[in-house]
Structures are given as C-alpha cells and as structure tokens.
C-alpha cells in the first residue's frame, strides 16, 4: 500500500481517497463545514485547507485527491492563517445569538435558558443538574441576586422579563425537599488546596476544586460558613436554614471546613503556601466605607454591613428610635428594612440622586416604601451632629441633578444655602465596602487597596497563591460575580495543579444587539406570574421570608414564557466549535443578509440568517435522497438556500426525511420538537427503528425523560417515520416495506442499516 506523510508521520492511504478522507482515517483532525462522504465535494467553506510541501498554494483537503509521496501539513502557519480568515468571513455573515442575553449578562454564566426550558418541560432534576454546572448555591443566590439576567431578558420587549431568579430557587428548593443532588467527585488527585474565606466565592471554589478530586480545606474567620450571605443578608430575604442546607451539601462532597481561624493571627500566607499545593484568597470586603464627614465617629454611627452583622449576633431593639440610612444600594435597603423590623419609630433613607438613579432593586425600594421607610432624595450628608459624643442630628445638603457622570447617571450638584437638619438617633452608612488587608503581607495591591490578581489566571504576586472576588482588583461586587470568578479560577487552578496552567479564555460568541419591540410584535402577550408574598403589615412584624414561593403549576407557566433567544443548535454548531478552537473573531464588519424565519413545515424550521452556504442540504437532498426540494437561488452575496420555485417547503417535493437538518453545520435548519424547545447537551443512545422491516439505525437524543429527536447513524438515512413519527407518539407499526428511496439510497451511497 502506498503512503503519504502527514505532519511528519507516514500513513497508508486507499486508492481514490481525498486528502481529507485519508488524513481523517488516520485520526488527524481537519475541520470542514461543507463535506460529507456521500455527496460530491463542493469545497465552498474553505476551512479544510492544508499545505502540500513543495506546492506554492494551499489546497482544499475535501476536493484534492491523495497521491503517493505527498507530504501534508494540516496546521502550518499558512494553513492556519487561511483557515482563520475563512472562518472569520463565515462568522461575519452569521446572524443570531449563540447564547441568550440572560446568560451573557450573568457574571456566573448560569445557563438560564437551559434550566428555565427544562423546568417548563417538567425536568426538575435535569434543570438542577444544569444549574449546578455553574452555581453550587442556587437556593441562596436565587433569593438575593440583583438579577442582571432579567434586566437583559428580551421578554421585556413583549411585556415583562422572565422571573429567572425565582425560577432558579424554585428548582433548588424542590431539590432540597426531594433528596438533594450531589455531583460526582473525581478520583483523589493527591493535591491539597486551602481556601481562605467561606463566603459565596470561597465555597464555589471549594465545590469545583473538590469535583476535580482535590483535597479542599476552607478556612474562615467567622463562627459559621457563608460569608456575606450569612452575615450581610437579612433573614427575611435569605433564611439561614436554606443557606446551611446548601453549605452542608458542599461539605458532604468531602470539603473540610474550619471556622474561627483568622489570617494574620491563626495562619499566614507563607505557612499555607508551604503546606498546600495552591492557596485561594476569597476573603471578601468586610469593612464599611466611611463618608469622610465630621461626626461619623460619634456613638450611634454604624456601617451598613456592620449593622447587619450586629443584628445577626445581638438582640437589637430600635423601639422609638429615629434611624437614617445613607446610600441607595441593596445594602441600604437591607439596613432600612431591618430597622423597620426592629421597631424603629422613623426610618429614613438618604440618597443624593433621585429614585430613578437608585442602584437598588426596584422591588426592594417598592417594598421598603410599603413598609413605611421614608426616602429623602436629592440629599447628601454634610455633618453628623451630636451631644456628649452621641448622635443627635444629621445635616443634609439639598441637591439637584447636573450632567451625567462616567456611570451614565446624572451627577448631583449642591443647591447653595439649602440645608436640612434632621433629628436622628442612629446613622447607618451604606455607601460601599472595602478590604481588611490584615495578613496579606507580601501581596501586591492595587491603588484601591485591593489584591492585584491577574484577570484570566487569578494569580497574585506570590507563587501558588490565587485570589478571587470582592477582595481583588475592582473591589466589592454582587455575589454572583464572585461565584463566576471562583468557577473560572477553579478551572485554572486545576490545570496549574496538573502541571500546565491554562488561563481562562472567554468563548467567542455571535450576538444580536439590533432587536426591538417590533421584532416581537407577533408574540402573544402573557403576564408575568407574580410570586406570592407577605403583606407589608406582616413583613413589618418580623423576619419571616417575604416571598412565599411558586407552586409547580405557577413555575411551569412562568418558565413557558421564555422566548428561547439563544441558538437551539448551540451544543452542536460546528462553526462555533471551529471559531473557538482556532480563536477566531468576527473582523469583517459589513452588510449582513436578513431573512425571516420560516416554520411553515410540520417538522423543520429554516433560519437563513445562520446559513453559511455550505450547500450540504442541497446536495444530500438531490444526490442521495433524489428529491431536490432545496436549491441555491441568486448569485454572489445574495445567494440563499430556498425551496424549489420559492414555495413553502411543505408544498415542494420534500419527503420530510430530515437529512438536510442532520447535515446542517450551523443551526440554519432545525427539527421541531414535541415539547418546549431548549438547547441542552443531549444523551445519545444508538438503537433501531421498528416502524418498518428495514430496521434503520437510529441515534435517539434525550435529556432526562425528554425525547428530543431521532438522528440517523453516521452515514445512514431515515425516512419521515423514523425521523419524526415519535413526535406524534407513534412507536410501532406493521412490518411494512421501507420507502423505495431508502432502499435505493442504501444500496448506493452508504447504508442506513444497523
């Protein structure tokens, strides 16, 4: 047998083989978007280019015949540069959302679309498993997260966003009640990791590092684990029983937890670095930021998180007291609503801008107003006044709004001479948090006093020591941001422990930012399902959880409102796979083709904005199936795949075999499903169709109890029944003869038999 050389290694080849076939048979990867062995080579995509040594030009592996003595380089610099350019060109005219806006807006990259869709289909365990691929504390975070996912949700272009966070904790609560899912833990790696800090970031890092098989010790200065979730979030928002149950699940995985140990007192970074293979600093930001005004050291002045922590540990009674909270964020809302529950006579929230500019959640502001909190807008503290060292009054400068600042919010400007003096007994400063850097000797810090950590590797200035969360770089942020960093850092640290550290690289994704209300004008309006909650009167009298949860029916109804913005072919898209494999970005801006989505066919949806004109659908239909229901219309940039005579596909000679969908590499053609569609990783089971005597091979794609689709085996074919009959509940039939085209095609190019 003759041989060729591929990347310096000799391999055999068969007579009549293409370079692509010979190289792939030898186990060497060459990407292609437009080739299938059953159809004539088309060479349209240009991504299978390889270099023939001695040849002045690159060749396309799918259409070049192999010859004895050839020396082929599949990934030479020339081949890679051309391949990347071809992919970038294809990407520039591929319109859609690889991932939905909700996922992209979530700092933790939780698969909102996935778990909401699974919930809509009744798949609680699958939804929970999907959530925990990104987030180990969903019952807790679902209750307290400010929900950037919902801000980005496109359902607001129809009426209101999906209640994503509430659905998340509905799923997690169901799990806690019904047995509690535990992920598999890999075989013991022999490596040890210390995590300093048992808050959301530290616990998340522990969860993912333990999953990798490492010994993990979480060391925390407080009496119990949970960090700010335990000591900075009031009970009425997050019952500590829920948090404790989720932390117990992490401990059950084999994570060791030690409390009441403080960095700089009970342990040092140097000592930990000598004992462990890696150290993760996740200490959070536990110091309240002062206002830098006269009087803030008086008795009766407290920081926002200091006040909330004191309420956790002590019996605080504010009966008859006048309390002023300064700030407009969620910590300020937690403090003012807590003061109400502690029987304060008057509770004021002082904020220097208007209600429209407040960063706190709208629902927190609304419920605080219902509970009797008085909001003093366009007011800024000038001085805290006291007698005998005790707070008595606060002086407020009245403000007006000027021009927008760097955040986009209009800057408050003092109104000269307009001062208000207000009697108070307690002032709570809730304007931000900062690090306590005790014990961080030797670490490089930023100008802000936070730990300087590389944003892709999370490494600090000391070998083996990594840092995440509020204590690093930009400082305090929401809990899900720390959780997202922790998961990414766990992946990087895992590679470091294996001997080659691989920094985190964000995936390249196609996104749409041009959609408006008019694009969803045809959608039926469905009101958001409001979660039941306690009345303001009930809320004021104690710390019982405000929200009362969804019923299963309410949750399913709310989840069913999801528009499924993200591509349903996300986990199978070859273009996306290759773009990220080769680090390609869309660098060719310009006009993009625009087409309406067509779903008139009973089984197939067509979205030509995602089509890269590979021609596979056209060729398989004509050359193998023998129908030619699809063709290429127009020329040049205007070329599009369309049904014959531009008729609806269901009115053509299409026989609904679905072969066009099976070969589409980009999700331009998709199968319809029997349930609410949702992009998920499928579980594939090889079996045989029993609807006729041909017994064609089938790959059954499922997730949990969902039967998602039937696919032909590699190189095989399926008729309409084998491909789509399950959608109608058809599972068996008389042993009739197979369709004539299946017999003809199977005897020619490829076989559909198992």
N, C-alpha and C positions, 0 to 999 in steps of 0.2 A: 504493500500500500504506500502511495506517495505521501510525503509530509510537507508541512509548511511550518514556519516559525512565527509564534505569537508571543510578543513581549519577551523574546529571548528563549522561549521554550518550544521545543519541537512537538507538533501534534499531527496525527493522521487526519486525512480528510477523505470524503467519499466523492466519487465521480459525479459531476453535475451539481455539486453543492455551491451555494453562495458563501462568501466570506462570513456573513452573519451566521448562517447555519453551522458552519464548521467551527467557528470560534465559540458560539454558544454551546454546542455539543461538548466542547472541551471544558466547559464550566467557566469560561471567561465572559464577563458581563459587557455587553454593548447595548446602549439604550436605543429603543426605536418606538415611534408613535404610530407609524403608518404601515407596519408589516405584519402579515400573517402567512404562514406557510401554505395555506390553501388558496391564496389569490396571487395574481400576477404582481411582481414587485412594482412599486409606484414611486418610491424614493422622494416623496414630497416633503417630509418633515425635516430632513437634513441633520438629524441628531445622531445618526448611526455612522457618521464619518470616521474613517480610520486612515492612518498613514501607511502607505506601501513604501518601504525603504527603496530609494532609488527613483521614486516617482516624483515629478515636480508638483503634482497636485494631489489633494486628498480624494479619496473615493468613498462612495456610499456602500456600506457593507451589505445592505439588503439587495442591491442590484448588481454587485460585482461578483463574477464567478471566481472561485478559488483556482489557483494553478500551482503546480509543483514548484517548490523552491521559493515561494513568496515569503517575505519577511514583513510581518504586520505589527504595527504599534497601535494599540487601541486607545491609549491615553497619552500620546505625545503632546508636547506643548501646543503644536499647531492644531492637532485634532481637538484638544480640549477647548482652545480659543474659538474655533469654528463651531463646535457643539454648543458652547455657551451663547454665542451670538445667535445661533438658530433658535435656541430656547427662549432667549430674550425677545426675539421677534415674535414668536408664537405667543408669548406671555403678554405682549403689548396690545394684542387684539383679542384677548380672552377676558370677557367681562363677567363679573359676578362677585360673590362673596365666598371665599374658601371657608371662612369661619364667620359666624354671625356677629353683628356688632356687640351683642351682650357678652360673648366670650372674649372678644378683643378688648372690651372695656374693663373686664375683671382682672385686677392685678394678679390673682391666683390662677387665671386661665382655666377656671372650672368650666366644664362643658355644659353650660346652661341649656342650650338647645337639646343636647342629648338626654339629660336627665328629665327635663320637662316633657320631652316627647315620650320617653319610656313611661313616665308616670301617666301621661294621657292614655297610654295603651295598657295600663294596669300592671306594669312590670316594676313593682316596688324594689325587689332585691337587685335587679339589674340597674335601676336608677341609683340606688345607694352605692353599689359597687363602682359605678362610673364616677360618682361624686368623690369617693374616697381614693380615686386615682390622683386627685389633686388636693383634697382637703380632708384632714382627719377629724375635724371638729365641726361638722355641718350643722348639728342641732344648736350649737352655741353661736356660731358665726351667722347662721341664717337669721337669728334673732336680733343681732346687734349691728350687722353690716350696713353701712350707708347706701348700699345697692347701686354702685356705678353701672352695673349691668342693666338695671331698669331705666336709668337715665338714657342709656344708649338704645334701649329696646325700640324697634321700629313699629311695634303695635301702637305706639303713641301717635303715629301718623294716621291711624284708623280711629282710635278713641283714647285708650289708656294703655300704659305698658303692662306686660305680664307681671304678676306678683312672684317674681323669680325667687327672692329670698325666702318668702313664706312657704313656697312650694318645697324649697330645699329643706327647711327644718320640719315640714310635714313628713317628708320622706324619712328623714333621720329619726324623728320621734317614733315613727312606725317601726323602724329597725330596733330602737332601744326597747320598745314594748314587746317585740316578737323574737328576741333571741340574740340580737347584736352580732353583726358581721365582723369577722376578724380576717385580715388579709393573710396570705401565705408569707412566711418568713423564709428567706433563703438559707441554705446551709451555712453554718458558722464559718465566718471568714478568718477568724483569729485576730482581727483588728479591733482596737478599742477607741471609742470616741467620747470625749467629755463635752457636754453642752452646758454652758453657764447661762442659766435663765430658763425658767419653766413657764413662760408665757406662750402665746399662740405661735410665735416664731420658733422658740426652742422646742416646744412639743411637736411641731410639724417636722422640724429637722430630725428629731428623735424617731418619729414614726417612719420616715422614709429611709433613714440610715439603718434602722433595725430591720426593715423589709429586705435590705440588701444583705443581711446576715451579720452585721457588725454588732459588737457589744456596745451598748449606749448607756451612759450614765448622765442623768440630768441633775444638775446641782443648782439649787435655788435658795435665795436669801430669806424668802417668806415662809411662814408656817405650813402653807399648802401650795400645791401647784396651781397654775392658771394665770399668773401674772395679772395684767390689767383686766382680763376677762373676769377674774375673781374679785380683785380689789378696787377696780375702777369703773365697773358697770353695775348699776343698782339691780337689786333682786327683782324688781318689777319688770325689768327688761330681760334679764337672764337669770332664771332660777339656778342657784348654785348646785342643786341636785342634778340638773341636766349636765352642767359642766363637769361635775365629779364623775358622772357615769361615762362621759366620753374620755376623760383622762384615765379612768380605770381600764378602759379598753386598750389604750396605748401601753399601760403598764402590763397588761395581760399578754402582750406580744413579747414581753421579756425585757422591756426598757426598765432600767433601775432608776429610781427617783430618790433623791436626798434633799431634805428641806433644812432651813435654818443654818445654811452654810454661806458665808459671805466672802466674796472676792476681796482680797487685801487684808482680811482678818483670819479666815479659816483656810484659805488656799491662795496660791499665787499662780500667775500665768506661767512662770518658769517651771514651777513644780508640776503643773498639769501637763505642760509640753514634754516633760521628761517621762511622765507616767503613761501618757496616751499617744496614740498614733496620729490623732488630729484633735483639735480643740475648736469648738464653735462658740463664739460670744454672741449671746442673744439676750442681753440684759435689759433691753427696753429703755424708756426715758421716764424716770420716776420723780423728777424734780419739777415743780411748777415754776413757770416763768413769772417773774415779778413785773409790776407795771412801771417801776422806776419813778414813783411819785412820792412826795412827802407823806408820811404816816403809814406806809404799808408794813412797818414793823410793830404797829400797835397790837395789843391784845384784842383779839376779835377779828383779825385779818387772816384768812386762810387761803391756800392754793386749792384749785378745783379738785385735782386728784388727791390732795392731802385730806380735804374734807370728806370725799367719798371713802377713802381708806379708813378715816377715823370712824365714820358711820358703820363700817364693816366690823370694826373691833370693839367699839364702845356703844353704850346706850346714850345716844344724843337726844336731848329734848330741847326743841326750839319754841316751846309754847310761849306765845305772847311776843316773840322776837320779830324785829324788822330786819330782813335779810336782803342784801343786794349782791347779785352775781354779775360780774363783769365778763363779757365775752359773748360770742354768737355761734359757737360751735356745739357739737353734741355733748361735750363735757359740761358746758354751761347749762345745757338743757337737763342733763342728768342731775347736776347740782341743784338747780332751781326746783325741779320736780321732787327731788329728795327732800328739800327743805319744806315743801308743802306737806309731805307725808309725815314730817317731824313736828307738825302743828304750828309752824311759824304763822304769826298774825298777818304779816305782809311780806310777799316775796316779789322782788323787782329783778328784772334782767336788764342790764345797762349795755347798750350796743351803739357803737359810734356811727354806723350806717343805718339804712332802713331795713325793714323786714325783707324786702326783695333781695337784698345783698347778703342776708344771713347764710353762712355755710351749713348750718344745722339742717337736718332732715326736716322737710315741710311737716311731716306728721308729728314730729317731736314738738315743733313750735305750736302746731294746732292743738295738740293735747295739753301742752303746758298752759295755753290760753284758757282751755276748757276747765283746767284745774284751778284757775284763779291767779296765775302768775301775771304780774303787770309788767309790760315791756316798755322800757324807756329808750326809744330810738333816737338817733342823731344826738347822742350824749356821750361824752368822754370824761372819765375821772381826771380831775386836776390835783386833788388832795384828799386824803382821809384825815378827818379831824377827830381828836379825842380829848378826854379829860382823865387825868390821873393814869395815863398810859392805856386807857381803854377806849375803843372805838365809840363815837357818838354820832358823827355825821360824815357825809361824803359830799364833796364839792364837784359838780358836774359842769363841764363846758358844753354849751349847746353848739351843734354843728349843722352845716349844710353840705350837700354833695357837690364836689367840683368835677374835674376831668377824670377819666378812667386811669387807673394805675396799671402796673405790669400784670396784675391778675385779671384785668378786664373790668374790675369793679370801680365805680366812681369813688374817688378819694374824698374822705370827709375833710371839710375845711372849717376852722373855728369861726363862730359868729362873734365878733368882738363885743365884749361887755355883756354877753348873755350867759349868765351863770345861774345854776340852780343848786341850792343846798338842801340835802335830803337827810332826814334823821334815820339812822340805822344802828343796829346792834351787832351785826356780823357782815363782813365784806368777804366775798369769795372771788378770788382772781382765777378765771378760767380762760386764759388767753394763750395757753400753749404749754409745752413740756420740754424738758431738756435732760441731758445725761447727768448721771452721777458717775464720774470717771475714777472713783476710788479703785485702786488695784490695777489700773491699766498702764502702769509704768512701762516705758519702752515702746509702746504702740504709737505710731504716727497718728495725729489727729488733724481734722480739717480746721479751717478758720472758725467754724461754728462750734468747735469743741466736740464734734462727733468723731467716731472712729473712721479713719480713712481705709476703705475696703474697695478693692477692685470690683467694678460693677458686673463683670462677666465671670470672674473666678472666685470672688468674695474673699480673696486672700488679703491679709493685713500685712504690715511691715515686718512681722515676725514669722519665721518659718513654722509651718504646721498649724498656725492659728488663723481661723477664718472668722468673719463677723457678718451678721445679718440684722435686718430690722431697724427699729427706731433709733438705736444707738449709733447707726452708721450714716455717713455721707449727708443726705438731705435732712436727716432727723426724723422726728415723730410723724407718723402717718397712720392710716387706718389698719386694723388688724389683718385684713386680707392681703395687704401689701407685704407685711412681714411673713405671712404664710406663703405667698408666692415666691418670695426670695428664698425662704427656707427650703422649699421643694427643689428649686433650681440649684441651690447650694449643695443639697444632699447628693444630687447627681454629679456635680463637680467633685465633691469630696470623695465620693465613691470611686471615681476614676483616679483621683490622687492616691487613694489607698491601694489601688491596683497597680500603681507604678507610673502612670502617664496621665497627668492632669489635663482634662479637656474642658476648657471654658464653655460656659453656656452660650449657645448661639440661637437667637430668636429665629423662628421659621420665616421664610418668605411666603407671603400670602397675597392673593389678589383681593382687593376691597372695592366696594362701591360707595361713593360718597355723594352721589348725584340724585338720590331718590327723594321724592317729595310726596305730599298727601295725594296728589293726583295719580301717582303710580299705584295707589291702593284704593282708589275710588270705587272699584268694583267689589271690594271685600264687604261682606255682611258685618254690620256692627254688632258687637257682643259686649255688654257691660262687664267691667272687671268684677270678679267675685270678691266682695269685701269680707275680710276675716272678722268674725265676731269678736267683740272686745267689751271690757267692763265700762260702765258709765263713769263719768267724771266724779260723781259722788262716791261711788265705790272705790275708785282709784285713790282719792284723797285720804281715805281712811286706813290705808295700809300698803304693804309692799307685795301683795299678790300679783302674779303676772298679769299684765294688761290684756294681752291678746289671748283668745280662748281656742285658737286653732281652727283648722279646716276639718270638715267631715271628708270621708273618702270621695263622696259624690261631688262636693264643692271643689276639692282639689283637682279631680279629673276634669271638671268643667272649666276651671281656670287654666289648666295646662293645655287644654284643647284649643285655646285661643291663640297659641303660638303660630306665627306666620311661617316658620321654618325658613328663615332668611339664609342660613348657611347652606353651602352646597351639599346635596344629598349624596354626592359621589366623593366626598372629601377623603374617605379612607381608601378609595380605590383609584383615585385620579393619578394617572401616570405622569401627566405634565407637572403636577405639583411635586411628585416624588423626585423627578429628574431635576427640577428647578432647585430644590433644596439639597439634593445630592451634590450638585455642582456649584452651589452658592450663587445662583443667577438672580439678578434683579431686573425688573422692567425698566429699561433705559432708553426705550424708543417711544417717546410721547407722540401723540398724533391722533387723528380721527379714528374712532372705533366704530365698527359696524353695529347697527341697532336693529333688533328684530323682536317681535312679540313672541312670548312663549306659547307654544301650541300644545294643547292637551285634548284635542278632539278625538284622538284614537282611544279605543277602550283600554288599551294596555300600555301605551307608550306616550311619554311626554318629550317634546323636542324644544331645546333652547339653543338656537343657532348663535347666540352671542358667546357661547362657550366653545363653539366648533373651531378646530384648528385646520380644517380641510385636509385631514389625513386621507380621506377617501375610502377608508375601510368599510364603512356602512354601504357605500355604493357598490363596491367590488364584491363583498360577500353576498349581497342580495342578487347581483347579476350572475356572477361566475359560479357560485356554489349552490345557492337556493334556486337560481334560474328564474327570477321574477322581475328584477329591475324596477322595483317600486320607487326607488330613490335615484336621483341623478345630480350632477353638478350643473348649476344654472348660472349664466352670465360669465364674465371673464375678469381677470385681474382682481383688484381689491373688492369688487362687487360680487365675486363668486360666492355662491351659497349652495349648500346641500338642500334639496327640496323634493317633494313628491312629484311623480310624473304629472306633467301638464299643470303644475302648481295647484293641484286639487288637494283637499284634505286627505291625509294619509289613509284614513279609513275607507275612502272612496276609490282608492287605487287597487292595483292587483296584490297589494300586501296580504300575506297569508298569516301574519301575526306569529311568526316563528321567534322573533326577538333576537335574531342573530346580529342585527345591526347594533342593538343595545349592548350585547355581550362584548363586542369588539371596540365600542367607543372608548377612547382613552381619556376623555376629559369631562364626562358627565353631560355632554350636549344631548345625549339620548339616555333616557332613564325609564325603568319599569315603574308602573303604578303599583301600589301596594293595597292589601286588603284592610290595613289599619292606618292610623295617622303616620305619615312618613317621617322618619327620623334618621339622621346619619349616625351609625354606630359601627364599631368593629363587629363583623359577623363571625359566627361559628359555622364552619363549613363541614358538612357530612356527605360523603360520597355514597350514593345509593342508586337504585334503578327505577325508572318509570314503569308503572304497571298498568298503563292505560291502553296499551296495545301489545301485540306479540313481539314487537321489535325490542322491547326491554332496553331502551336507550339509557345510557348513563346519565345520571343527574347529580349535580352538587347542590344539596339543599342548604340554603343560607338561613340561619336562625339567630335569635338572641333571646335567651330565656325561653319563654313559651311562644314567642312571636315567630311565625313562619314568614320570612321576609321576601324570599324569591327562590326560584329554581334556575340553576345555570347549567349549561351543557358542560360535560367533562372536557378537558383540554383536547382540542382537535375534533370534538364531537358536535352533534347537531341535536336540536329539539324542535318538535312541531308545536303548534299552538297549545295543544292539550298538555304536553309535557312541561311547557314553559309557564303557562298561565292558568290551567284548569283549577289549580289549588285555590286561586283567588275566589272561586265560586263554590268552594267546598267539595269539588269533585276529586275523589281519591282512588276510585277503581272503575273499571268498565269491562264490557265483554272483550274477550281476547280477539279483537278485530285486526285486520291487516294494517300496517303502518301506512302513512301517506306516501304516494308514489314518489314525491320529490325527495323524501328521506331515503328511500331505497336507492334512487338514482344517485343522489349526492354521496351516500355512504359507500357506494361501490366505486366512486371516483376519487374525489379528494377527501381523504380522512374517513374515519368511521365513527358512528355515534354509539356503537355498541360498547357495553362494559366488558 
